[in-house]
Amino acid sequence: MIQEVQGIQIKNNAKKDVNDTLAVEEMLSISINAEPYTITMRSPGSEQALVRGILLTEDVYSNIEKDPVVLVTNKNEMGYVTAINAIIPDTQLEKGIETKRNLMSVTSCGMCGKKETNLSLGEALNNTQKLAGQHIPKMFQTMRAAQQTFEQSGGSHASAAFDSKGHMLSIQEDIGRHNAVDKVIGDLLLQKKLNDAICILVSGRLSYEIVSKAYKAGIPFLAAVSAPSSMAVNVAEEVGICLMAFCREDKFTVYSRIENIV
């Protein structure tokens, strides 16, 4: 989602009017059974996928077979969705509902505003799959070619999911990295293709939270254009995720579970 914005460019002590294309950032209020859950800043679009992904990766609703009812409850004057209500039977709500965010979640950090923080994810994924290293550069080329919002604005992140043969299953863009990942996971759930996904790509850096989201989705390979954090590497090794970073042109660096790359 993009928007044209006017500005004044200063160069060599001279100024001129410019029209720039910027990525849109808007607030989305998410409720569960009409009770406020969180407010997140994100790029408008794919709200159903975003909410579906958040419910899984935040341990609120882990049933991957049945999608909850998600209703749009408000739009602003621009037509952007600003409020969503997910309807989930109380008996199916999980522990994540108890640690709901009490502050606004900003685009740079999906963990911001949470009442509690638990860095322990659980047992390692039982992954026996291998991924051909030759697929990695090709997958990033495929994702980059589909980043329409970034191409126009230069201001959005992307995430994409691929199967074991290097075929792209989903791509989503958002002004926040964690939102893009949640949108991809949610889109896979809505398409009933989560079990086909083997690898998630991210256009920026890799943090603990991105590793956590891949783990909650059961996706054993995670790759990024930029650098990983030390915690991302350590946690990825613990939970059985093969983490790759600095994936640029024809090279990449593997930091964990290197035996799963062939």
Buried (B, 14 or more C-beta within 10 A) or exposed (E): BBEEEEEEEEEEEEEEEEEBBBBBBBBBBBBBBEEBBBBBBBBBBBBBBBBBBBBBBBBBBEEBEEBBEBEEEEEEEEEBBBBBBBEBEEEEBBEBBEBBBEEEBBBEBBBBBBEEEEEEBEEBBEBEEBBEEEBBBEBBEBBBEBBEBBBEBEBBBBBBBBBBEBEBBBBBBBBBBBBBBBBBBBBBBBBEBBEBBBBBBBBBBBBBBBBBBBBBBBBBBBBBBBEBBEBBBBBBBBBBBBBBBBBEEEEBBBBBBEEBBE
